[in-house]
Amino acid sequence: MSTGALAHPAPIPGRVGAKLAAALIGVAGVLGLFSLMLVAALAGAGGVSSSRGPSTFAVSARAAAEIPAQYLSLYQSAAKRYGLDWAILAGIGKVECDHGRDRDPSCTMEGAVNSAGAGGPAQFLASTWSEYGIDGDGDGRIDRWDPADAIFSMANYLGAAGAPSNYRKAIFAYNHADWYVAEVEYWASLYRGHAQASASSAGEVSIGEWPGVGEVEFTSGAQAVLSPGDGHVALVPAQAPPVVQAMVIAGNELQDLPYGPDGHPDPRGAPDEDCSSTVNYVLYRSGVRRIGEILRENPLAQDYVSWGKPGPGRWVTIYATTAPTDHVFIVIAGLRLDTSHNGTDVGPNRDEDGPRWRILDHIPTWAHWAVRHPPGL
């Protein structure tokens, strides 16, 4: 449980240490693009919120098993009313009162508050509640300790604080601490399932908001494809796992860069990227590899010959070789991201150097490839 909305600059001493430590262990390796604004300095929290495209994320197995049915329904209903990502509401609910299961009396006991004066499942201060508290279940009462009122008021507050256009700003307003933003976004990333697109027919394109990135184009189905209007943009497959979607978005971010060595050892913000730094960047931005690990190990093409798990992945496959020259590239949701193009690309980027989406009906045959994949993908 934290100090709640709004807006104490410091947490209650002794109440968040264990949770924070666990969250920070996971943030760098799991959160990826969903915490871009913190980890990359991946991306923010949140989910797709544009009414023109995907409107929400499905419920992950973790969320279905962990969040009480009443709270899950309230998070989703409140998010729908205010046009928000339900997983962000659930992340706050987890951090504040563990979805109403925290034993602190201030979470569930009518009238009880913590040492900062916050009370109820969403841990509102009385002053903030007087401005943003609403009757979430229509029973004629506005009660801080009522889960429906608390969760709908949470959504009301986040909307007033900048969500969905800037989830990080809104979460920071809820509790003025960077650790709090990271922890909420961490739990939100665990609770999200696949993106649910509004597009219903195969190949249909829709637009969604990815916090920390802005608008992105989605395609229904599980395969990434190039945008018909821009060969430098891969459409994000709505049925792919969030981490795979994050990889596609990361690949899009590299499309204007030339080939060069400046992405080593740090691929972030480099003016150019080579084959291995391109792979490093995508794995970092999606949260598959921590930036500290990349800076320490500075993986090169030859290092990916033995990295990860053997064989092709369900969603992501890495091809690496040392002969006749060192090289590595990555295939994400069926689309190849590669700096090599001469004779190995028939798409719109076939004459361009640097990290680009490449089109070919087979894996390039100029080398014997070690075929690997990130664990779980």
Stockholm file with secondary structure:
# STOCKHOLM 1.0

chainA/1-377         MSTGALAHPAPIPGRVGAKLAAALIGVAGVLGLFSLMLVAALAGAGGVSSSRGPSTFAVSARAAAEIPAQYLSLYQSAAKRYGLDWAILAGIGKVECDHGRDRDPSCTMEGAVNSAGAGGPAQFLASTWSEYGIDGDGDGRIDRWDPADAIFSMANYLGAAGAPSNYRKAIFAYNHADWYVAEVEYWASLYRGHAQASASSAGEVSIGEWPGVGEVEFTSGAQAVLSPGDGHVALVPAQAPPVVQAMVIAGNELQDLPYGPDGHPDPRGAPDEDCSSTVNYVLYRSGVRRIGEILRENPLAQDYVSWGKPGPGRWVTIYATTAPTDHVFIVIAGLRLDTSHNGTDVGPNRDEDGPRWRILDHIPTWAHWAVRHPPGL
#=GR chainA/1-377 SS CCCCTTTCSSCCTTTSHHHHHHHHHHIIIIIGGGGHHHHTCCCCSCCCCCTTSCCEEEECHHHHHHSCHHHHHHHHHHHHHHTCCHHHHHHHHHHHHTTTTCCSHHHHSTTCCCTTSEETTTTEEHHHHHHHCCCSSCSSCCCTTSHHHHHHHHHHHHHHTTTTTTHHHHHHHHSSCHHHHHHHHHHHHHHEEEEECSCCSTTCEEEEEETTTEEEEEESSSCCEEETTEEEEEEEETTSCHHHHHHHHHHHHTTTCCBCSTTSSCCTTCSCBCHHHHHHHHHHHTTSSCHHHHHHHCCCGGGGGSSSEESCCSSEEEEEECSSSCEEEEEETTEEEESCCTTTCCSTTTTCCSSEEECCSSCCCSSCCEEEECTTC
#=GC SS_cons         CCCCTTTCSSCCTTTSHHHHHHHHHHIIIIIGGGGHHHHTCCCCSCCCCCTTSCCEEEECHHHHHHSCHHHHHHHHHHHHHHTCCHHHHHHHHHHHHTTTTCCSHHHHSTTCCCTTSEETTTTEEHHHHHHHCCCSSCSSCCCTTSHHHHHHHHHHHHHHTTTTTTHHHHHHHHSSCHHHHHHHHHHHHHHEEEEECSCCSTTCEEEEEETTTEEEEEESSSCCEEETTEEEEEEEETTSCHHHHHHHHHHHHTTTCCBCSTTSSCCTTCSCBCHHHHHHHHHHHTTSSCHHHHHHHCCCGGGGGSSSEESCCSSEEEEEECSSSCEEEEEETTEEEESCCTTTCCSTTTTCCSSEEECCSSCCCSSCCEEEECTTC
//
